[in-house]
Amino acid sequence: MVNAAEAARSFLSALEKLPAHTGIVFHGLPFIPQLTPARWTRGVTATSEDPRIATENFSTPATAAIVSRTGRQIVAFSAHPAEQEVVLPPEVVLLEVARTSLPDGRPVVIVEQLAKHDPTSNLPPTRNDLITLVNEVLRSAQALEPAPVTTPGKFVEPLFFLDDRAAENSSTS
């Protein structure tokens, strides 16, 4: 019988051996989150470099654009490489830094991982530049054909650090 705790430790150890992914990744949100302070994440968080994948072709009520600093790109190990998955490890601190919206008015929450800044990264230098980049990526993705949804729900779940309802729901389950 497989020990779940040992399997989780082995998985996390293997993730740590992959190079860190610095860049903007996306995650669909099943409801519009309330503003909350920075929080530690629990478990791993599935994100995608492609906002179409993360939001199941922009069908979610809201979108999280996350500035990843320690995520791990797992495309090479994925059953669905087209998902462009980047996994955020557990216990990272994420802080909402801005909000913008899709052309139809649905909110986009821009969240930054608080971690050591990599001076060689191509991340925008200012908050306004970050908002501009996120908007450009989203508009470009919306202009593309819909992406196949190979794993429904994988990238769409509440992020407890954005809304206390999600934290309360996960602690009672």
Secondary structure, 3 states (H helix, E strand, C coil): CCCHHHHHHHHHHHHHCCCEEEEEEEEEECCCCCCCCCEECCCCEEEECCHHHHCCCCCCCEEEEEEEEEEEECHHHCCCHHHCEEEECCCCEEEEEEEEECCCCCEEEEEEECCCCCCCCCCCCCHHHHHHHHHHHHHHHHCCCCCCCCCCCCCECCCCCCCHHHHHHHHHC
